[in-house]
Amino acid sequence: MKTTLTVIALAILFSSPVYAQQRIIKLAVEPDYSQEQAGEVYKPFVAYLEKTTKFKIELVTSRNYSSYWADMRSSKGWDLVFDEAHFTDYRNQFYKFEPLVRAAEPSSYSLLSAEDIGVGNTKALLAENIMTMSAPSLGYAMLLQYFPNPMQQPDIRTTVASWNDAIDAVFADEGKAAMVPSSMTTLYSNMFEVLKSREFPGIAVSASPALDAQTKAAIKEALLKMHEDQDAFQALSELRISQFVPATAAEYVGSGEILKSFYGYGQ
């Protein structure tokens, strides 16, 4: 009888708002901003999740993509991860993370130039500086697919701290073009699209296999309803997406193949 009462008491405790508020969920995000910028960009997103799920969300940022890639492969104890399709597929294959939701919009990357050098005219970029985020970001990986020959590559510069910085570097004459998410093209109507990559399933929120089913369900439900919350508009706007939709691992199969050329794949 005493054992039964203890089980019931624990069940009530774990399902109570007090317990939920004490629960800390580590949310790792792709380093497409500096760590300081990421704190500001993801602040509304974190606030929405905390408000709707009552969990405490701890934002985990990385210095750069190299650190992010290393941390991903060393099992840092992340509960949730928000990143692009190639990372989503890789993590599902090797670490059994489960995609919960994804952006309704597919992901692709565009090579933008301040000069109208012509669509597909990659020859005009040979030996020129091209700005993008460092490896193994999806932008960098897709850029290499257009310039696979080291003897016929542009000078790929990865010193920028964000995709916006890559565009700014072009305007500052530090680069001839910038490889950035295609969702940014509408923000820079004065730039010309030279190339556009193939599309990938939208950026996804994935859950660790260590996260219990009840917690995953609560987070998924909150994110699927996010676009219905007027106060969450800023959070979605910051992420350049309209809403989250359900995601499955099957949608991402094959997306991680482009990571095979980067050091550490499968290790």
C-alpha positions in Angstrom: 0.0 0.0 0.0 2.8 2.4 1.0 4.6 1.6 -2.3 1.5 2.4 -4.3 1.0 5.7 -2.5 4.6 6.6 -3.2 4.3 5.9 -6.9 1.1 8.0 -7.1 2.8 10.9 -5.2 5.8 10.8 -7.6 3.5 10.8 -10.6 1.6 13.8 -9.3 4.9 15.6 -8.6 6.4 14.9 -12.1 3.2 16.1 -13.8 2.8 19.2 -11.7 3.6 22.8 -12.9 6.2 23.1 -10.1 8.2 20.1 -11.5 7.8 21.4 -15.0 9.3 24.7 -14.0 12.3 23.0 -12.4 13.0 20.8 -15.4 15.8 22.2 -17.5 15.9 21.5 -21.2 19.2 22.2 -23.0 18.5 23.6 -26.5 21.5 23.8 -28.8 21.3 26.0 -31.9 23.3 26.1 -35.1 26.0 28.8 -34.8 24.8 31.0 -37.7 25.1 34.0 -35.3 27.9 35.0 -32.9 27.2 33.7 -29.4 26.1 37.2 -28.3 23.8 37.7 -31.2 22.3 34.2 -30.8 21.3 35.1 -27.3 19.2 38.0 -28.6 17.9 36.3 -31.8 16.7 33.2 -29.9 15.4 35.1 -26.8 11.8 35.3 -28.0 11.9 31.7 -29.1 13.1 30.5 -25.7 10.6 32.8 -24.0 7.7 31.3 -26.0 8.8 27.7 -25.1 9.2 28.5 -21.5 5.8 30.2 -21.4 3.9 27.4 -23.1 5.7 24.3 -21.7 6.6 25.6 -18.3 10.1 24.1 -18.7 13.2 26.0 -18.1 15.0 26.3 -21.5 18.8 26.7 -21.4 20.1 28.0 -24.8 23.4 26.4 -25.8 25.5 28.2 -28.4 28.8 27.4 -30.0 31.7 29.7 -31.0 31.6 28.5 -34.6 30.7 25.6 -36.9 33.9 23.7 -36.1 33.1 23.7 -32.4 29.5 22.9 -33.1 30.5 19.9 -35.3 32.9 18.7 -32.6 30.4 19.1 -29.8 27.7 17.3 -31.8 30.0 14.2 -32.2 31.0 14.2 -28.5 27.5 13.8 -27.1 27.3 17.0 -25.1 24.0 16.1 -23.4 21.8 18.3 -25.6 18.0 17.7 -25.2 16.9 19.6 -28.2 18.7 20.8 -31.3 17.6 23.4 -33.9 19.5 23.1 -37.1 19.6 22.4 -40.8 18.8 19.2 -42.7 22.3 17.8 -43.1 22.9 17.9 -39.3 19.4 16.6 -38.6 19.9 13.6 -40.8 23.4 13.0 -39.4 22.3 13.1 -35.8 19.4 10.8 -36.5 21.7 8.3 -38.2 24.4 8.2 -35.6 22.7 9.4 -32.3 19.1 8.5 -32.9 17.7 12.0 -32.4 14.1 12.4 -33.5 12.9 15.3 -35.6 9.8 16.8 -33.9 9.0 19.7 -36.1 10.4 21.6 -39.0 10.0 25.0 -40.7 7.2 24.9 -43.2 9.6 26.5 -45.7 12.3 24.3 -47.3 15.9 25.4 -46.9 18.2 26.4 -49.8 21.2 28.6 -50.3 21.9 31.3 -52.8 25.1 32.9 -54.0 24.4 36.6 -54.2 26.5 39.3 -55.8 26.3 43.1 -55.8 27.1 43.0 -59.5 24.9 41.4 -62.2 27.5 38.9 -63.5 24.8 36.6 -64.9 22.9 33.6 -63.5 25.2 30.6 -63.4 28.3 32.5 -64.3 30.6 30.8 -61.9 33.7 31.5 -64.1 33.4 35.2 -63.1 34.0 34.2 -59.5 37.2 32.3 -59.9 40.0 33.7 -57.7 37.5 36.1 -56.2 36.6 36.3 -52.5 33.3 34.7 -51.6 32.0 35.1 -48.1 30.1 32.5 -46.2 29.9 30.7 -42.8 32.6 28.2 -42.0 32.5 24.4 -42.6 30.5 22.3 -42.2 27.6 24.8 -42.5 25.1 23.9 -45.2 26.0 27.1 -47.1 29.7 26.1 -47.2 28.9 22.5 -48.1 26.7 23.6 -51.0 29.2 26.1 -52.2 31.9 23.3 -52.5 29.5 21.4 -54.7 29.6 24.2 -57.3 33.4 24.5 -57.1 34.7 20.9 -56.6 38.0 21.5 -58.4 40.6 23.2 -56.0 42.3 24.7 -59.1 39.1 26.4 -60.2 37.8 27.6 -56.9 37.1 31.1 -55.6 38.8 32.2 -52.4 36.2 31.1 -49.8 36.4 33.4 -46.8 34.8 32.2 -43.6 35.7 35.0 -41.2 32.2 36.3 -40.8 30.1 35.7 -37.6 26.7 35.5 -39.3 25.0 35.3 -42.7 24.1 39.0 -42.5 27.8 39.8 -42.0 28.6 37.9 -45.2 26.3 40.2 -47.1 27.8 43.3 -45.4 31.3 42.1 -46.4 30.2 42.2 -50.0 28.9 45.7 -49.7 32.2 46.6 -48.0 34.1 45.3 -51.1 35.6 42.5 -49.1 34.1 39.9 -51.3 32.6 39.5 -54.8 29.6 37.4 -53.6 28.1 35.7 -50.5 26.6 32.3 -50.1 23.6 32.7 -47.7 20.2 31.2 -46.9 17.8 31.9 -49.9 15.3 33.2 -47.4 17.5 36.3 -47.2 17.1 37.2 -50.9 14.0 39.2 -50.3 15.8 41.4 -47.8 18.4 42.3 -50.4 16.6 43.2 -53.6 19.6 45.2 -54.7 21.7 42.0 -55.0 21.8 39.5 -57.9 21.4 35.7 -57.5 24.1 33.9 -59.3 23.3 30.4 -58.0 20.6 28.7 -56.0 21.2 25.3 -54.4 18.8 22.4 -54.3 16.1 22.4 -51.6 16.3 20.5 -48.3 13.6 19.9 -45.8 13.2 22.9 -43.5 15.3 23.6 -40.5 14.2 21.2 -37.7 13.9 20.9 -33.9 15.1 17.4 -33.0 14.9 15.7 -29.6 17.5 13.5 -27.9 16.5 9.8 -27.4 17.1 10.4 -23.7 14.2 12.9 -23.6 11.0 11.2 -22.3 7.9 10.9 -24.6 5.8 13.2 -22.4 8.3 16.0 -22.6 8.8 15.6 -26.4 5.0 15.7 -26.9 4.6 18.9 -24.9 7.4 20.6 -26.8 6.1 19.4 -30.2 2.6 20.6 -29.4 3.8 24.0 -28.3 5.9 24.5 -31.5 3.1 23.4 -33.8 0.8 26.0 -32.3 3.4 28.8 -32.2 2.1 30.6 -35.3 -1.3 30.9 -33.6 0.2 33.0 -30.8 0.3 36.7 -31.6 3.0 37.3 -29.1 5.2 34.7 -30.8 5.3 36.6 -34.2 8.6 38.2 -33.4 10.2 34.8 -32.5 9.1 33.3 -35.9 10.2 36.5 -37.7 13.6 36.3 -36.2 14.0 32.8 -37.4 12.7 33.7 -40.9 10.0 31.1 -40.9 6.2 31.3 -41.0 5.3 28.3 -38.9 6.4 24.8 -37.7 4.9 21.7 -39.1 5.4 18.0 -38.1 8.7 16.4 -39.2 9.8 12.8 -39.7 13.2 11.3 -39.9 12.3 9.9 -43.3 12.1 13.4 -44.8 15.8 14.0 -44.0 17.3 10.7 -45.2 20.2 11.4 -47.5 20.6 15.0 -46.4 23.6 14.2 -44.3 25.5 12.6 -47.2 27.2 16.0 -47.9 28.9 15.8 -44.6 31.0 12.8 -45.6 33.7 15.0 -47.1 34.3 16.7 -43.7 36.6 15.6 -41.0 35.0 13.5 -38.3 32.1 12.1 -40.2 30.9 8.9 -38.5 33.4 9.2 -35.6 
